[in-house]
Amino acid sequence: MPQLVDNLADLTSQKDRDALELALVGTIKDLLVPTSVAIYRGVGDRDKQRWLTCARLGPGEVVPSTDSAWVNIDTLPMLAEFPLRQQAIESQQVTEQIGQTTCTVFPLAWNQDAPGVLEVTTASPLPPESRNLIAGVLRLYRNFQNLLDYGERDTLTELLNRKTFDGAFMKATVEQHKASTAEQGERRHEASTTSYWLAMIDIDHFKRVNDTYGHLIGDEVLLLLARLMRACFRFHDQLYRFGGEEFVVLMRCSGEAEAAHALERLRLSTAGHLFPQVGHITISIGFTEVRAGDTPSGAFERADKAVYYAKAHGRNQVCSHAALIAQGDLVEQAANIGDVELF
């Protein structure tokens, strides 16, 4: 009993979704001592989803292993390669396969676009009391996950909200620094060939939409734009609503051209979409590379200048801060040394 209490206390102390998943597999491993325990999530387009390993503890492992959030999705196994997991998701029931070892799969309800499972491998079938124990821990896990969603997501669009951005941004700058260090040391790897990019998205003439059609219709426009964003970007791109008509994307790309292409895809998709009652709308986008040692305020200032330039020169376009500097359309300002203000 003391171990159970300690594990549950550790589980509910997490304030980060990734840490919560790591704590969950650790809790199950400590309580039942299975051969392995893992959380898998379906990622990618619904008709060709693949399994992402969120957390896994195998035999003799102390630290859970995970797939990188930036893994090449084409290298992951297809959902159909694991029918037992698919059966658990489709039935929303616990499934079991008995052989030399027993594999028991518990469905985890993320959402229809991102199905998830907890998979437990044991030397023999789980007794009813062990299944009940896992079911109870999963109820606690889901409740705590819902609390995280409530605190991390915008209530209208269900995109990430502003207060979750700082942590993600600081992780990006740390990775940028690691990539830069590896490249300088001539230890090149995949991370050193890509970088993070910050984009600000602003709906053109959104005040006119609210004034003409009312705020309920304006909210519908925001909701539909959020859906277009989800459709245009990859599963690991982080999408935020910062309030009003302002949206932000934090993504990892191989260079400016790839970032611009992804943002241009969103611009074209938005311009071509027929919004109920409103008709067609456009968006202006400014983006910048996240630099090693960057602060959120510094990166936002660059992206904001690019958005302002887009709006001042016709709207409905994607502008790169670096390209505007190179063309002489903007002037690079010296960094504010010692600036540690986040917002």
Solvent accessible surface area in square Angstrom, and as a share of the most:
residue,aa,sasa,rsa
1,M,164,0.73
2,P,103,0.65
3,Q,93,0.41
4,L,40,0.20
5,V,86,0.49
6,D,96,0.50
7,N,16,0.08
8,L,48,0.24
9,A,58,0.45
10,D,74,0.38
11,L,0,0.00
12,T,48,0.28
13,S,65,0.42
14,Q,35,0.16
15,K,172,0.73
16,D,54,0.28
17,R,46,0.17
18,D,88,0.46
19,A,30,0.23
20,L,0,0.00
21,E,8,0.04
22,L,64,0.32
23,A,12,0.09
24,L,0,0.00
25,V,0,0.00
26,G,19,0.18
27,T,2,0.01
28,I,1,0.00
29,K,32,0.13
30,D,71,0.37
31,L,36,0.18
32,L,41,0.20
33,V,118,0.68
34,P,8,0.05
35,T,52,0.30
36,S,11,0.07
37,V,0,0.00
38,A,3,0.02
39,I,0,0.00
40,Y,18,0.07
41,R,63,0.23
42,G,0,0.00
43,V,3,0.02
44,G,29,0.28
45,D,88,0.46
46,R,153,0.56
47,D,129,0.67
48,K,116,0.49
49,Q,11,0.05
50,R,51,0.19
51,W,3,0.01
52,L,9,0.05
53,T,25,0.14
54,C,17,0.10
55,A,0,0.00
56,R,77,0.28
57,L,8,0.04
58,G,0,0.00
59,P,93,0.58
60,G,81,0.77
61,E,72,0.32
62,V,133,0.77
63,V,118,0.68
64,P,31,0.20
65,S,55,0.35
66,T,73,0.43
67,D,44,0.23
68,S,64,0.41
69,A,56,0.43
70,W,39,0.14
71,V,33,0.19
72,N,81,0.42
73,I,48,0.25
74,D,100,0.52
75,T,96,0.56
76,L,11,0.06
77,P,47,0.30
78,M,60,0.27
79,L,22,0.11
80,A,73,0.57
81,E,105,0.47
82,F,72,0.30
83,P,91,0.57
84,L,26,0.13
85,R,10,0.04
86,Q,52,0.23
87,Q,102,0.45
88,A,0,0.00
89,I,33,0.17
90,E,136,0.61
91,S,53,0.34
92,Q,95,0.42
93,Q,115,0.51
94,V,54,0.31
95,T,8,0.05
96,E,62,0.28
97,Q,116,0.51
98,I,110,0.56
99,G,56,0.54
100,Q,187,0.83
101,T,64,0.37
102,T,1,0.01
103,C,27,0.16
104,T,0,0.00
105,V,0,0.00
106,F,5,0.02
107,P,12,0.07
108,L,5,0.03
109,A,64,0.50
110,W,52,0.18
111,N,91,0.47
112,Q,152,0.67
113,D,84,0.43
114,A,16,0.12
115,P,13,0.08
116,G,1,0.01
117,V,0,0.00
118,L,0,0.00
119,E,26,0.12
120,V,0,0.00
121,T,25,0.15
122,T,13,0.08
123,A,86,0.67
124,S,69,0.44
125,P,63,0.40
126,L,19,0.10
127,P,58,0.36
128,P,98,0.62
129,E,117,0.53
130,S,15,0.10
131,R,70,0.26
132,N,103,0.53
133,L,55,0.28
134,I,0,0.00
135,A,36,0.28
136,G,25,0.24
137,V,4,0.02
138,L,3,0.02
139,R,148,0.54
140,L,58,0.29
141,Y,2,0.01
142,R,69,0.25
143,N,90,0.46
144,F,35,0.15
145,Q,10,0.05
146,N,91,0.47
147,L,117,0.58
148,L,20,0.10
149,D,46,0.24
150,Y,171,0.65
151,G,23,0.22
152,E,30,0.14
153,R,81,0.30
154,D,24,0.12
155,T,122,0.71
156,L,56,0.28
157,T,1,0.00
158,E,110,0.49
159,L,4,0.02
160,L,30,0.15
161,N,28,0.14
162,R,105,0.38
163,K,150,0.64
164,T,31,0.18
165,F,0,0.00
166,D,34,0.18
167,G,43,0.41
168,A,19,0.15
169,F,0,0.00
170,M,81,0.36
171,K,118,0.50
172,A,1,0.01
173,T,8,0.05
174,V,79,0.45
175,E,60,0.27
176,Q,16,0.07
177,H,113,0.50
178,K,128,0.54
179,A,10,0.08
180,S,39,0.25
181,T,61,0.36
182,A,9,0.07
183,E,83,0.37
184,Q,148,0.66
185,G,36,0.35
186,E,152,0.68
187,R,152,0.56
188,R,140,0.51
189,H,86,0.38
190,E,123,0.55
191,A,28,0.22
192,S,14,0.09
193,T,70,0.41
194,T,36,0.21
195,S,16,0.10
196,Y,8,0.03
197,W,12,0.04
198,L,0,0.00
199,A,0,0.00
200,M,13,0.06
201,I,1,0.00
202,D,28,0.14
203,I,2,0.01
204,D,8,0.04
205,H,80,0.36
206,F,12,0.05
207,K,148,0.63
208,R,148,0.54
209,V,11,0.07
210,N,27,0.14
211,D,99,0.51
212,T,88,0.51
213,Y,88,0.34
214,G,29,0.28
215,H,131,0.58
216,L,155,0.77
217,I,25,0.13
218,G,1,0.01
219,D,55,0.28
220,E,64,0.28
221,V,2,0.01
222,L,3,0.02
223,L,49,0.24
224,L,28,0.14
225,L,0,0.00
226,A,0,0.00
227,R,134,0.49
228,L,25,0.13
229,M,0,0.00
230,R,102,0.37
231,A,86,0.66
232,C,13,0.08
233,F,15,0.06
234,R,87,0.32
235,F,61,0.26
236,H,25,0.11
237,D,11,0.06
238,Q,47,0.21
239,L,18,0.09
240,Y,1,0.00
241,R,34,0.12
242,F,23,0.09
243,G,36,0.34
244,G,39,0.38
245,E,54,0.24
246,E,50,0.22
247,F,0,0.00
248,V,0,0.00
249,V,0,0.00
250,L,0,0.00
251,M,0,0.00
252,R,23,0.09
253,C,2,0.01
254,S,73,0.47
255,G,22,0.21
256,E,62,0.28
257,A,88,0.68
258,E,64,0.29
259,A,0,0.00
260,A,32,0.24
261,H,120,0.54
262,A,11,0.08
263,L,0,0.00
264,E,55,0.25
265,R,95,0.35
266,L,0,0.00
267,R,35,0.13
268,L,101,0.50
269,S,40,0.26
270,T,0,0.00
271,A,29,0.23
272,G,59,0.56
273,H,59,0.27
274,L,122,0.61
275,F,1,0.00
276,P,64,0.40
277,Q,135,0.60
278,V,22,0.12
279,G,18,0.17
280,H,116,0.52
281,I,12,0.06
282,T,40,0.23
283,I,0,0.00
284,S,0,0.00
285,I,0,0.00
286,G,0,0.00
287,F,2,0.01
288,T,6,0.03
289,E,69,0.31
290,V,0,0.00
291,R,107,0.39
292,A,56,0.43
293,G,69,0.66
294,D,17,0.09
295,T,29,0.17
296,P,0,0.00
297,S,31,0.20
298,G,21,0.20
299,A,0,0.00
300,F,21,0.09
301,E,87,0.39
302,R,20,0.07
303,A,0,0.00
304,D,71,0.37
305,K,56,0.24
306,A,0,0.00
307,V,10,0.06
308,Y,162,0.61
309,Y,40,0.15
310,A,0,0.00
311,K,48,0.20
312,A,63,0.49
313,H,106,0.47
314,G,65,0.63
315,R,85,0.31
316,N,51,0.26
317,Q,50,0.22
318,V,32,0.18
319,C,10,0.06
320,S,11,0.07
321,H,5,0.02
322,A,57,0.44
323,A,30,0.23
324,L,8,0.04
325,I,44,0.23
326,A,91,0.70
327,Q,119,0.53
328,G,58,0.56
329,D,62,0.32
330,L,38,0.19
331,V,127,0.73
332,E,82,0.37
333,Q,114,0.51
334,A,103,0.80
335,A,81,0.63
336,N,112,0.58
337,I,158,0.80
338,G,64,0.62
339,D,40,0.21
340,V,127,0.73
341,E,105,0.47
342,L,73,0.36
343,F,93,0.39
